Amino acid sequence: MVWRTGFLLGAGLLCATALASPQVGFRQFNLTNDVPERALNVVVLYPAAQSEIPVKSVGDNSAFVGVAVQENAQPAHGMHPFIALSHGFGGNWRNQLWLAHALAQQGYIVAATDHPGTTSMMMNKAIAAKLWLRPDDVRRVISAIQNKQNVVGTIASGKMAVIGHSLGGWTAMELAGGRFDTQQFETDCQTHTELASCIVYQKMGIPQEAQANTLLGQPARDARVTAVVSLDLGLARGFTSQSLSAINIPVLVISAGQPDPQLPATLESYSMAQKMPQRQTHYLEVNDASHFSFMQLCKPGAIELLEHEQPGEGIICVDGNKRSREQIHHQIIATISDFLNKAWH
């Protein structure tokens, strides 16, 4: 199913059947015991039971708007769908807090982690080159949350999704069953040298990683994941057509429609979606969204602040010229809620 416009789904389609909880709990922990050499910083937002715990803001700084949570609150009763979030190259767990918070208010348990080597908290080429470990990070987070249901809430059986932005979208698609062929991707990049994904691929040092071709080609499918959402992903042209056509779970692919020669929807999200089973693949192009519209809300003056700290970074706060980022977020939240409701019912 293809939705070609950015204005078809509005706030009226917000999840009507999910458990509503205006109070959102927040917990943060380090995941180290299972793979000590690849420690993960994990945060969880979840529906909280009514309490008098003071509300605090997380993810807020001089440039970006945070969200209101109750730290270490008791979880709300009942069964809750679970979502794992995966950030993009050079991002961090804060990037999709707006989405995590909105979904937690609707009754979802949402966990996000910093991916070692490709997070703003730790950029490291040698670690980033081991790209196959990104899906493993998400698998570890899922297992950890399954073991922490007493403090974040009970996960509903069969209702587990992964949502990723940019390189996180690639990560989510790996867990859905996509298989990456490094030779296919590198050959394609000889033709599409302008693509941001080809540039990032080189920055991560994957061509120099001896194990990349073998390990990236292995299946990364996680049977616990029953739905996937990709937000303007990159590296899509490395997925084999055979693996994409064999994906057997519902997938929502959302792309940014604002013209971007480095990340054109036609060569990334849309091209990938056309190779997937059309019966359970849903595609939406948000025509006034940029690649960075899927990140946090920016405060007034954020562009100037970011440019002063690092020239060129102000683009993070630039969207299309039709709607505000907040309006775009409302549409994306509504679209994802509607998709998951239908996928799981």
SVG drawing of the C-alpha trace seen along z (x, -y; Angstrom):
<svg xmlns="http://www.w3.org/2000/svg" viewBox="-10 -32 51 48">
<polyline fill="none" stroke="black" stroke-width="0.4" points="0.0,0.0 1.4,-3.4 0.5,-6.7 2.1,-9.4 1.1,-12.5 2.1,-13.9 -1.5,-15.0 -3.6,-11.8 -3.3,-10.8 -4.1,-13.3 -4.2,-13.4 -7.7,-11.8 -6.1,-8.4 -4.2,-8.3 -4.5,-4.9 -8.0,-4.6 -7.6,-1.2 -4.2,-1.5 -4.1,-2.1 -4.0,-5.8 -1.7,-7.1 -0.9,-10.8 2.0,-9.9 5.1,-8.5 7.7,-6.6 11.4,-6.7 14.3,-4.4 17.9,-4.3 20.4,-1.6 23.6,-0.2 23.5,3.2 26.9,4.8 26.6,8.3 25.8,10.1 28.5,8.5 30.9,6.6 33.0,5.3 29.9,3.6 28.2,1.8 24.8,0.3 23.2,-2.8 19.5,-2.1 16.5,-4.2 12.9,-3.1 9.7,-5.2 6.6,-3.4 3.0,-4.0 3.3,-4.9 0.8,-4.3 -0.7,-7.3 1.7,-8.8 3.0,-12.0 6.5,-11.5 7.8,-14.9 7.8,-15.4 11.2,-16.1 12.4,-16.9 14.8,-14.5 16.5,-15.2 16.1,-19.0 19.1,-21.3 19.8,-24.7 18.9,-23.5 16.3,-20.7 13.0,-20.3 12.8,-17.5 9.9,-15.4 8.2,-15.3 8.6,-12.0 8.5,-10.5 11.8,-8.8 11.6,-5.3 7.8,-5.4 5.9,-2.2 4.5,-0.9 0.8,-0.9 -1.1,2.3 -2.1,4.3 -0.5,5.6 1.5,3.3 3.0,3.5 6.7,3.1 8.8,1.0 12.6,0.8 14.0,-2.4 17.2,-2.7 18.9,-6.0 20.8,-7.1 24.5,-7.6 25.9,-10.1 22.7,-10.2 21.7,-9.1 18.7,-7.8 17.3,-11.3 16.6,-11.8 13.2,-10.1 12.2,-10.9 9.2,-12.8 8.0,-9.5 8.8,-7.4 7.0,-9.7 3.9,-9.9 3.7,-6.2 4.2,-5.6 1.3,-7.9 -0.8,-5.6 0.2,-2.5 3.4,-1.3 6.7,-0.4 9.5,-2.0 13.2,-1.4 16.1,-3.1 19.8,-2.7 23.0,-4.4 24.7,-2.2 28.5,-2.1 30.6,-3.5 27.8,-5.3 26.4,-7.4 27.2,-11.0 28.3,-9.8 31.0,-7.7 31.9,-7.9 34.6,-5.2 35.4,-4.0 36.8,-0.7 33.6,0.1 31.2,-1.4 32.7,0.9 31.2,3.8 27.8,2.8 26.3,6.3 26.4,5.6 23.7,2.9 20.9,5.4 22.5,7.4 22.3,4.3 18.5,4.2 18.2,7.9 20.0,7.4 17.7,4.5 14.7,6.6 16.0,9.4 16.9,7.0 13.4,5.4 11.8,8.8 13.7,9.4 12.7,6.0 8.9,6.2 8.4,5.9 9.7,2.3 8.6,1.1 5.4,3.1 4.2,6.3 4.8,6.9 1.8,8.1 2.4,11.4 3.1,11.1 3.2,7.2 6.8,6.2 8.1,3.7 11.3,2.0 11.3,-1.6 14.5,-3.1 15.5,-6.4 18.2,-6.6 20.8,-4.0 18.4,-2.9 15.9,-2.2 18.4,0.0 18.9,1.7 15.1,2.3 14.9,3.8 17.7,6.2 15.6,7.5 12.7,7.8 14.6,10.1 16.5,7.9 20.0,9.2 22.8,6.9 25.2,7.6 28.3,5.5 29.5,6.2 26.0,5.2 26.1,2.0 29.6,1.0 29.0,1.7 25.8,-0.5 27.8,-3.3 30.1,-3.4 27.1,-4.7 25.4,-6.7 28.5,-8.4 26.4,-11.3 24.3,-9.3 24.7,-10.1 24.5,-6.4 27.6,-5.7 29.5,-8.5 28.5,-7.2 29.4,-3.7 33.0,-4.9 33.1,-6.9 32.2,-3.8 35.2,-2.0 33.1,1.0 35.1,1.6 38.2,2.1 36.5,4.5 37.6,8.0 34.5,9.7 31.9,7.3 31.0,9.2 30.5,12.5 28.8,11.3 26.6,8.6 25.3,11.3 24.1,13.5 20.4,13.5 19.6,11.0 15.9,11.7 14.5,11.8 11.3,13.9 10.1,11.8 9.7,8.8 6.3,8.8 6.2,5.3 8.8,2.8 8.8,-0.9 11.6,-2.5 12.0,-6.3 13.8,-7.7 16.4,-4.9 19.8,-4.8 21.8,-1.9 18.6,-0.5 20.3,0.3 22.4,3.0 19.5,5.2 19.1,8.1 15.8,8.3 15.4,11.9 15.5,11.1 13.2,8.1 10.6,10.1 10.7,12.8 9.9,10.5 6.8,11.9 5.8,9.3 4.0,5.9 6.4,3.1 5.7,-0.6 8.3,-2.6 8.1,-6.4 10.3,-8.7 11.1,-12.4 9.6,-14.0 11.6,-17.2 14.0,-17.1 17.4,-15.8 19.9,-14.7 21.9,-12.9 19.0,-10.9 16.3,-10.7 13.2,-8.7 13.2,-7.1 16.6,-5.5 16.2,-4.6 12.8,-4.1 10.5,-3.9 12.8,-1.7 13.1,0.7 9.3,0.7 8.6,1.8 10.7,4.9 8.7,6.0 5.4,8.0 2.8,5.4 0.1,7.0 1.8,6.1 4.1,3.3 2.9,-0.3 4.7,-3.3 4.2,-6.9 6.1,-9.9 5.8,-13.0 6.3,-15.5 7.2,-18.5 9.6,-16.6 13.3,-16.6 15.6,-13.8 16.0,-15.5 12.3,-16.2 12.2,-12.8 14.5,-14.2 13.6,-16.3 11.8,-19.6 14.3,-22.5 14.1,-25.5 14.1,-29.1 17.7,-30.0 18.8,-26.4 20.1,-26.7 22.4,-29.6 23.5,-27.8 24.4,-24.6 26.1,-26.5 28.3,-28.3 29.3,-25.0 29.9,-23.1 29.3,-24.7 26.9,-22.8 25.0,-21.2 22.2,-23.8 20.6,-21.6 19.4,-19.3 16.7,-21.9 15.6,-22.6 12.3,-21.2 10.1,-21.9 8.3,-25.2 4.7,-24.0 4.3,-22.8 6.2,-23.0 8.2,-20.0 5.6,-19.6 2.8,-19.2 4.9,-16.7 5.5,-14.7 1.8,-14.6 1.2,-13.0 4.0,-10.5 2.7,-9.5 -0.8,-9.0 0.5,-7.0 2.6,-4.7 -0.2,-4.2 -2.7,-3.3 -0.2,-1.0 0.6,0.9 -3.1,1.2 -3.9,2.8 -0.8,5.0 -1.6,6.5 -5.4,6.9"/>
</svg>
